[in-house]
Amino acid sequence: MTLHVVARTGFPPAQAAPAEVRHTQVEPIPGESEVLFTALDGRELIVLGRKWTVEVFSVCALGGCRYVQLSLQSAQQYMVTLRVAAGTDIRQLIPRLLTWLAHPSSSGEIIDIA
C-alpha cells in the first residue's frame, strides 16, 4: 500500500503514521452503509412470477468499493455479494438483482454494480 501525502498551503507538513500503527481492517463507511442496508433489507422482488425476499447480512468498504453480503430467499435461496463501485447510484441495485435473478448462477457469486 502506498501512501501519498500532499501538502496544502496553510497546513504544516504531514507525516504518515508508522506501518505498525496504521490498520488495514475493513471498516464501514458511516452513513453509506446504512443507506445501502435500508435500501435492500426486507425488500420483496418478483421475477418471472416468483417472489424473493432480500436479507442483508453486512455492508462494508474495501478498496474503494462497498460490498453488500445478502441472501435472496424464495423456494430456493441464494447467497450473493454485491460489489458496488464508489459513487454508484443505489437505484441501480434493484434492477441489477432482478436481472441476476432472471438467470441465477451458483450461490456465492459476486455481482458487480458500477
VMD Tcl script that builds the backbone (N, CA, C; Angstrom):
set m [mol new atoms 342]
animate dup $m
set s [atomselect $m all]
$s set {name element resname resid chain x y z} {
  {N N MET 1 A 0.842 -1.162 0.000}
  {CA C MET 1 A 0.000 0.000 0.000}
  {C C MET 1 A 0.889 1.228 0.000}
  {N N THR 2 A 0.646 2.148 -0.901}
  {CA C THR 2 A 1.421 3.372 -0.994}
  {C C THR 2 A 0.610 4.515 -0.429}
  {N N LEU 3 A 1.244 5.327 0.384}
  {CA C LEU 3 A 0.582 6.479 0.969}
  {C C LEU 3 A 1.146 7.726 0.330}
  {N N HIS 4 A 0.280 8.528 -0.248}
  {CA C HIS 4 A 0.691 9.777 -0.862}
  {C C HIS 4 A 0.211 10.922 0.014}
  {N N VAL 5 A 1.125 11.804 0.398}
  {CA C VAL 5 A 0.788 12.948 1.230}
  {C C VAL 5 A 1.000 14.201 0.393}
  {N N VAL 6 A -0.051 15.005 0.291}
  {CA C VAL 6 A 0.025 16.233 -0.489}
  {C C VAL 6 A -0.097 17.411 0.468}
  {N N ALA 7 A 0.907 18.291 0.446}
  {CA C ALA 7 A 0.888 19.456 1.324}
  {C C ALA 7 A 0.011 20.546 0.718}
  {N N ARG 8 A -0.727 21.238 1.565}
  {CA C ARG 8 A -1.568 22.340 1.119}
  {C C ARG 8 A -1.138 23.606 1.852}
  {N N THR 9 A -1.337 24.712 1.200}
  {CA C THR 9 A -0.983 25.993 1.782}
  {C C THR 9 A -1.729 26.189 3.094}
  {N N GLY 10 A -0.997 26.620 4.118}
  {CA C GLY 10 A -1.600 26.899 5.411}
  {C C GLY 10 A -1.586 25.725 6.368}
  {N N PHE 11 A -1.197 24.541 5.904}
  {CA C PHE 11 A -1.132 23.377 6.777}
  {C C PHE 11 A 0.329 22.995 7.005}
  {N N PRO 12 A 0.673 22.579 8.215}
  {CA C PRO 12 A 2.054 22.152 8.474}
  {C C PRO 12 A 2.341 20.858 7.724}
  {N N PRO 13 A 3.609 20.529 7.568}
  {CA C PRO 13 A 3.970 19.291 6.877}
  {C C PRO 13 A 3.290 18.083 7.536}
  {N N ALA 14 A 2.790 17.189 6.711}
  {CA C ALA 14 A 2.110 15.993 7.215}
  {C C ALA 14 A 3.089 14.841 7.317}
  {N N GLN 15 A 2.828 13.973 8.265}
  {CA C GLN 15 A 3.642 12.779 8.420}
  {C C GLN 15 A 2.722 11.569 8.513}
  {N N ALA 16 A 3.112 10.508 7.868}
  {CA C ALA 16 A 2.319 9.277 7.924}
  {C C ALA 16 A 2.639 8.535 9.210}
  {N N ALA 17 A 1.654 7.859 9.738}
  {CA C ALA 17 A 1.874 7.043 10.928}
  {C C ALA 17 A 2.730 5.843 10.543}
  {N N PRO 18 A 3.539 5.348 11.474}
  {CA C PRO 18 A 4.343 4.151 11.186}
  {C C PRO 18 A 3.427 2.994 10.781}
  {N N ALA 19 A 3.961 2.081 9.994}
  {CA C ALA 19 A 3.173 0.963 9.475}
  {C C ALA 19 A 2.499 0.171 10.586}
  {N N GLU 20 A 3.159 0.000 11.735}
  {CA C GLU 20 A 2.579 -0.792 12.806}
  {C C GLU 20 A 1.391 -0.087 13.466}
  {N N VAL 21 A 1.279 1.229 13.292}
  {CA C VAL 21 A 0.167 1.976 13.874}
  {C C VAL 21 A -1.021 1.995 12.925}
  {N N ARG 22 A -0.755 2.084 11.609}
  {CA C ARG 22 A -1.837 2.087 10.626}
  {C C ARG 22 A -2.519 0.733 10.620}
  {N N HIS 23 A -3.828 0.733 10.503}
  {CA C HIS 23 A -4.544 -0.535 10.419}
  {C C HIS 23 A -5.234 -0.622 9.067}
  {N N THR 24 A -5.308 -1.829 8.556}
  {CA C THR 24 A -5.901 -2.032 7.233}
  {C C THR 24 A -7.154 -2.879 7.324}
  {N N GLN 25 A -7.807 -2.851 8.470}
  {CA C GLN 25 A -9.025 -3.624 8.637}
  {C C GLN 25 A -10.141 -3.043 7.777}
  {N N VAL 26 A -11.084 -3.887 7.443}
  {CA C VAL 26 A -12.266 -3.433 6.715}
  {C C VAL 26 A -13.116 -2.638 7.684}
  {N N GLU 27 A -13.466 -1.415 7.316}
  {CA C GLU 27 A -14.269 -0.574 8.187}
  {C C GLU 27 A -15.484 -0.061 7.424}
  {N N PRO 28 A -16.629 -0.006 8.090}
  {CA C PRO 28 A -17.812 0.510 7.414}
  {C C PRO 28 A -17.691 1.994 7.145}
  {N N ILE 29 A -18.333 2.455 6.088}
  {CA C ILE 29 A -18.386 3.876 5.793}
  {C C ILE 29 A -19.632 4.408 6.498}
  {N N PRO 30 A -19.461 5.250 7.513}
  {CA C PRO 30 A -20.652 5.741 8.219}
  {C C PRO 30 A -21.601 6.429 7.249}
  {N N GLY 31 A -22.854 6.142 7.389}
  {CA C GLY 31 A -23.858 6.764 6.532}
  {C C GLY 31 A -24.150 5.947 5.291}
  {N N GLU 32 A -23.146 5.677 4.485}
  {CA C GLU 32 A -23.366 4.938 3.240}
  {C C GLU 32 A -23.809 3.501 3.504}
  {N N SER 33 A -23.241 2.887 4.519}
  {CA C SER 33 A -23.625 1.512 4.844}
  {C C SER 33 A -25.086 1.431 5.238}
  {N N GLU 34 A -25.518 2.377 6.057}
  {CA C GLU 34 A -26.911 2.378 6.489}
  {C C GLU 34 A -27.864 2.595 5.314}
  {N N VAL 35 A -27.477 3.447 4.380}
  {CA C VAL 35 A -28.320 3.709 3.206}
  {C C VAL 35 A -28.467 2.437 2.375}
  {N N LEU 36 A -27.362 1.752 2.127}
  {CA C LEU 36 A -27.419 0.507 1.358}
  {C C LEU 36 A -28.236 -0.551 2.079}
  {N N PHE 37 A -28.009 -0.689 3.382}
  {CA C PHE 37 A -28.731 -1.684 4.166}
  {C C PHE 37 A -30.231 -1.423 4.085}
  {N N THR 38 A -30.629 -0.185 4.346}
  {CA C THR 38 A -32.045 0.182 4.342}
  {C C THR 38 A -32.681 0.021 2.962}
  {N N ALA 39 A -31.919 0.316 1.909}
  {CA C ALA 39 A -32.456 0.220 0.547}
  {C C ALA 39 A -32.770 -1.217 0.146}
  {N N LEU 40 A -32.078 -2.184 0.746}
  {CA C LEU 40 A -32.216 -3.569 0.303}
  {C C LEU 40 A -32.885 -4.503 1.307}
  {N N ASP 41 A -32.568 -4.378 2.586}
  {CA C ASP 41 A -33.011 -5.358 3.579}
  {C C ASP 41 A -34.537 -5.404 3.682}
  {N N GLY 42 A -35.088 -6.609 3.556}
  {CA C GLY 42 A -36.521 -6.809 3.657}
  {C C GLY 42 A -37.289 -6.534 2.377}
  {N N ARG 43 A -36.601 -6.071 1.351}
  {CA C ARG 43 A -37.243 -5.758 0.062}
  {C C ARG 43 A -37.758 -7.045 -0.563}
  {N N GLU 44 A -38.957 -6.991 -1.123}
  {CA C GLU 44 A -39.514 -8.124 -1.853}
  {C C GLU 44 A -39.408 -7.852 -3.340}
  {N N LEU 45 A -38.903 -8.831 -4.065}
  {CA C LEU 45 A -38.720 -8.726 -5.509}
  {C C LEU 45 A -39.550 -9.816 -6.185}
  {N N ILE 46 A -40.131 -9.508 -7.320}
  {CA C ILE 46 A -40.869 -10.521 -8.075}
  {C C ILE 46 A -40.216 -10.653 -9.447}
  {N N VAL 47 A -39.764 -11.869 -9.735}
  {CA C VAL 47 A -39.086 -12.152 -11.002}
  {C C VAL 47 A -39.699 -13.420 -11.588}
  {N N LEU 48 A -40.196 -13.327 -12.804}
  {CA C LEU 48 A -40.791 -14.462 -13.509}
  {C C LEU 48 A -41.855 -15.154 -12.649}
  {N N GLY 49 A -42.670 -14.349 -11.954}
  {CA C GLY 49 A -43.757 -14.880 -11.144}
  {C C GLY 49 A -43.366 -15.412 -9.785}
  {N N ARG 50 A -42.091 -15.366 -9.458}
  {CA C ARG 50 A -41.625 -15.864 -8.160}
  {C C ARG 50 A -41.262 -14.694 -7.258}
  {N N LYS 51 A -41.733 -14.743 -6.006}
  {CA C LYS 51 A -41.433 -13.686 -5.043}
  {C C LYS 51 A -40.169 -14.032 -4.248}
  {N N TRP 52 A -39.255 -13.059 -4.172}
  {CA C TRP 52 A -37.992 -13.206 -3.462}
  {C C TRP 52 A -37.924 -12.163 -2.352}
  {N N THR 53 A -37.317 -12.524 -1.240}
  {CA C THR 53 A -37.094 -11.586 -0.143}
  {C C THR 53 A -35.591 -11.408 0.029}
  {N N VAL 54 A -35.171 -10.148 0.164}
  {CA C VAL 54 A -33.750 -9.817 0.331}
  {C C VAL 54 A -33.456 -9.698 1.822}
  {N N GLU 55 A -32.412 -10.385 2.268}
  {CA C GLU 55 A -31.933 -10.237 3.646}
  {C C GLU 55 A -30.463 -9.829 3.587}
  {N N VAL 56 A -30.164 -8.646 4.098}
  {CA C VAL 56 A -28.791 -8.130 4.086}
  {C C VAL 56 A -28.097 -8.571 5.376}
  {N N PHE 57 A -26.894 -9.128 5.227}
  {CA C PHE 57 A -26.107 -9.547 6.381}
  {C C PHE 57 A -25.093 -8.492 6.787}
  {N N SER 58 A -24.440 -7.891 5.800}
  {CA C SER 58 A -23.422 -6.890 6.134}
  {C C SER 58 A -23.155 -5.978 4.950}
  {N N VAL 59 A -22.658 -4.795 5.273}
  {CA C VAL 59 A -22.208 -3.828 4.271}
  {C C VAL 59 A -20.871 -3.305 4.770}
  {N N CYS 60 A -19.839 -3.387 3.939}
  {CA C CYS 60 A -18.537 -2.872 4.353}
  {C C CYS 60 A -17.820 -2.252 3.154}
  {N N ALA 61 A -16.782 -1.478 3.459}
  {CA C ALA 61 A -15.997 -0.819 2.409}
  {C C ALA 61 A -14.608 -1.441 2.373}
  {N N LEU 62 A -14.120 -1.657 1.167}
  {CA C LEU 62 A -12.793 -2.224 0.990}
  {C C LEU 62 A -12.304 -1.870 -0.405}
  {N N GLY 63 A -11.150 -1.279 -0.502}
  {CA C GLY 63 A -10.548 -0.980 -1.797}
  {C C GLY 63 A -11.361 -0.045 -2.662}
  {N N GLY 64 A -12.043 0.898 -2.061}
  {CA C GLY 64 A -12.809 1.870 -2.830}
  {C C GLY 64 A -14.187 1.399 -3.255}
  {N N CYS 65 A -14.548 0.176 -2.914}
  {CA C CYS 65 A -15.879 -0.349 -3.230}
  {C C CYS 65 A -16.623 -0.654 -1.935}
  {N N ARG 66 A -17.930 -0.783 -2.061}
  {CA C ARG 66 A -18.734 -1.247 -0.946}
  {C C ARG 66 A -19.213 -2.653 -1.283}
  {N N TYR 67 A -19.137 -3.538 -0.318}
  {CA C TYR 67 A -19.558 -4.916 -0.504}
  {C C TYR 67 A -20.794 -5.167 0.352}
  {N N VAL 68 A -21.842 -5.690 -0.284}
  {CA C VAL 68 A -23.095 -5.981 0.402}
  {C C VAL 68 A -23.301 -7.488 0.346}
  {N N GLN 69 A -23.265 -8.147 1.498}
  {CA C GLN 69 A -23.489 -9.584 1.562}
  {C C GLN 69 A -24.962 -9.804 1.874}
  {N N LEU 70 A -25.631 -10.596 1.032}
  {CA C LEU 70 A -27.065 -10.782 1.219}
  {C C LEU 70 A -27.516 -12.155 0.766}
  {N N SER 71 A -28.741 -12.483 1.194}
  {CA C SER 71 A -29.363 -13.700 0.687}
  {C C SER 71 A -30.641 -13.304 -0.041}
  {N N LEU 72 A -30.976 -14.081 -1.038}
  {CA C LEU 72 A -32.204 -13.930 -1.807}
  {C C LEU 72 A -32.996 -15.196 -1.543}
  {N N GLN 73 A -34.149 -15.051 -0.881}
  {CA C GLN 73 A -34.894 -16.213 -0.406}
  {C C GLN 73 A -36.242 -16.343 -1.093}
  {N N SER 74 A -36.498 -17.566 -1.562}
  {CA C SER 74 A -37.778 -17.952 -2.145}
  {C C SER 74 A -37.877 -19.453 -1.889}
  {N N ALA 75 A -38.402 -20.217 -2.833}
  {CA C ALA 75 A -38.372 -21.677 -2.690}
  {C C ALA 75 A -36.903 -22.131 -2.667}
  {N N GLN 76 A -36.060 -21.370 -3.367}
  {CA C GLN 76 A -34.609 -21.578 -3.338}
  {C C GLN 76 A -33.999 -20.427 -2.567}
  {N N GLN 77 A -32.747 -20.576 -2.193}
  {CA C GLN 77 A -32.032 -19.489 -1.528}
  {C C GLN 77 A -30.661 -19.332 -2.176}
  {N N TYR 78 A -30.313 -18.082 -2.450}
  {CA C TYR 78 A -29.001 -17.771 -2.999}
  {C C TYR 78 A -28.294 -16.811 -2.049}
  {N N MET 79 A -27.012 -17.012 -1.891}
  {CA C MET 79 A -26.159 -16.100 -1.137}
  {C C MET 79 A -25.272 -15.404 -2.157}
  {N N VAL 80 A -25.336 -14.073 -2.193}
  {CA C VAL 80 A -24.532 -13.320 -3.148}
  {C C VAL 80 A -23.906 -12.116 -2.453}
  {N N THR 81 A -22.909 -11.575 -3.107}
  {CA C THR 81 A -22.260 -10.350 -2.654}
  {C C THR 81 A -22.334 -9.350 -3.789}
  {N N LEU 82 A -22.775 -8.150 -3.473}
  {CA C LEU 82 A -22.772 -7.065 -4.448}
  {C C LEU 82 A -21.499 -6.255 -4.245}
  {N N ARG 83 A -20.755 -6.033 -5.317}
  {CA C ARG 83 A -19.593 -5.138 -5.268}
  {C C ARG 83 A -20.047 -3.838 -5.915}
  {N N VAL 84 A -20.229 -2.816 -5.075}
  {CA C VAL 84 A -20.789 -1.547 -5.530}
  {C C VAL 84 A -19.664 -0.521 -5.639}
  {N N ALA 85 A -19.403 -0.051 -6.849}
  {CA C ALA 85 A -18.347 0.940 -7.071}
  {C C ALA 85 A -18.716 2.244 -6.379}
  {N N ALA 86 A -17.696 2.965 -5.938}
  {CA C ALA 86 A -17.909 4.254 -5.283}
  {C C ALA 86 A -18.675 5.186 -6.218}
  {N N GLY 87 A -19.629 5.900 -5.671}
  {CA C GLY 87 A -20.398 6.857 -6.457}
  {C C GLY 87 A -21.549 6.259 -7.241}
  {N N THR 88 A -21.772 4.949 -7.111}
  {CA C THR 88 A -22.865 4.306 -7.833}
  {C C THR 88 A -24.203 4.724 -7.242}
  {N N ASP 89 A -25.145 5.043 -8.089}
  {CA C ASP 89 A -26.493 5.392 -7.665}
  {C C ASP 89 A -27.169 4.130 -7.130}
  {N N ILE 90 A -27.707 4.198 -5.911}
  {CA C ILE 90 A -28.304 2.998 -5.323}
  {C C ILE 90 A -29.530 2.522 -6.082}
  {N N ARG 91 A -30.090 3.369 -6.944}
  {CA C ARG 91 A -31.235 2.949 -7.756}
  {C C ARG 91 A -30.846 1.878 -8.780}
  {N N GLN 92 A -29.544 1.636 -8.967}
  {CA C GLN 92 A -29.085 0.594 -9.887}
  {C C GLN 92 A -29.097 -0.794 -9.238}
  {N N LEU 93 A -29.202 -0.852 -7.916}
  {CA C LEU 93 A -29.086 -2.125 -7.213}
  {C C LEU 93 A -30.239 -3.080 -7.529}
  {N N ILE 94 A -31.467 -2.609 -7.372}
  {CA C ILE 94 A -32.628 -3.488 -7.574}
  {C C ILE 94 A -32.707 -3.994 -9.017}
  {N N PRO 95 A -32.592 -3.133 -10.045}
  {CA C PRO 95 A -32.620 -3.671 -11.421}
  {C C PRO 95 A -31.534 -4.720 -11.669}
  {N N ARG 96 A -30.361 -4.522 -11.080}
  {CA C ARG 96 A -29.269 -5.498 -11.276}
  {C C ARG 96 A -29.611 -6.831 -10.614}
  {N N LEU 97 A -30.212 -6.772 -9.409}
  {CA C LEU 97 A -30.635 -8.004 -8.740}
  {C C LEU 97 A -31.736 -8.715 -9.523}
  {N N LEU 98 A -32.687 -7.945 -10.073}
  {CA C LEU 98 A -33.760 -8.536 -10.869}
  {C C LEU 98 A -33.201 -9.253 -12.097}
  {N N THR 99 A -32.240 -8.618 -12.756}
  {CA C THR 99 A -31.606 -9.228 -13.929}
  {C C THR 99 A -30.899 -10.522 -13.547}
  {N N TRP 100 A -30.171 -10.485 -12.438}
  {CA C TRP 100 A -29.448 -11.674 -11.990}
  {C C TRP 100 A -30.420 -12.802 -11.643}
  {N N LEU 101 A -31.523 -12.466 -10.948}
  {CA C LEU 101 A -32.489 -13.492 -10.547}
  {C C LEU 101 A -33.197 -14.124 -11.743}
  {N N ALA 102 A -33.285 -13.423 -12.855}
  {CA C ALA 102 A -33.886 -13.991 -14.055}
  {C C ALA 102 A -33.052 -15.152 -14.595}
  {N N HIS 103 A -31.747 -15.103 -14.349}
  {CA C HIS 103 A -30.813 -16.157 -14.784}
  {C C HIS 103 A -29.760 -16.359 -13.702}
  {N N PRO 104 A -30.151 -16.868 -12.529}
  {CA C PRO 104 A -29.178 -17.001 -11.424}
  {C C PRO 104 A -28.119 -18.046 -11.728}
  {N N SER 105 A -26.974 -17.833 -11.127}
  {CA C SER 105 A -25.888 -18.813 -11.238}
  {C C SER 105 A -25.601 -19.336 -9.836}
  {N N SER 106 A -24.451 -19.885 -9.662}
  {CA C SER 106 A -24.137 -20.527 -8.387}
  {C C SER 106 A -24.191 -19.539 -7.217}
  {N N SER 107 A -24.561 -20.063 -6.076}
  {CA C SER 107 A -24.601 -19.255 -4.864}
  {C C SER 107 A -23.181 -18.851 -4.492}
  {N N GLY 108 A -23.037 -17.672 -3.905}
  {CA C GLY 108 A -21.727 -17.174 -3.511}
  {C C GLY 108 A -21.094 -16.284 -4.551}
  {N N GLU 109 A -21.826 -15.964 -5.592}
  {CA C GLU 109 A -21.293 -15.121 -6.668}
  {C C GLU 109 A -21.156 -13.677 -6.234}
  {N N ILE 110 A -20.188 -12.992 -6.821}
  {CA C ILE 110 A -20.031 -11.551 -6.620}
  {C C ILE 110 A -20.610 -10.858 -7.849}
  {N N ILE 111 A -21.590 -9.979 -7.614}
  {CA C ILE 111 A -22.253 -9.262 -8.690}
  {C C ILE 111 A -21.713 -7.832 -8.698}
  {N N ASP 112 A -21.115 -7.430 -9.809}
  {CA C ASP 112 A -20.568 -6.067 -9.929}
  {C C ASP 112 A -21.660 -5.080 -10.293}
  {N N ILE 113 A -21.672 -3.960 -9.584}
  {CA C ILE 113 A -22.598 -2.879 -9.878}
  {C C ILE 113 A -21.764 -1.605 -9.987}
  {N N ALA 114 A -21.697 -1.056 -11.192}
  {CA C ALA 114 A -20.866 0.138 -11.406}
  {C C ALA 114 A -21.703 1.311 -11.820}
}
mol reanalyze $m
mol bondsrecalc $m
mol representation Tube
mol addrep $m
